[in-house]
Amino acid sequence: MDLRHLRYFVVVAKAKTISRAAIRLHISRPPLTCQIQQREEDLGVQLFNRTPRGMELAPAGELLLEDAQYSFGLGTGHRTQPTGGIV
């Protein structure tokens, strides 16, 4: 997963909807949706639980978000290294 795709994932995770994430990323919704679905297929895990009100992180998504924030230097300081399980 390259840094651009990792950034897309982080923005979707924080925005909690594809629509808001697409606006923040200045891209359209369909390619962002496809990109997230492709990451899930590539990794073989569900990163998000889709709900009528948006998207919530699945357990694998929570781990990836922690690793991504660590990679981008946005970690909370609770961990000293990434889990290495998904990224």
Helices and strands as residue ranges (DSSP letters): H 3-15, H 18-25, H 29-43, E 48-51, E 54-57, H 59-71
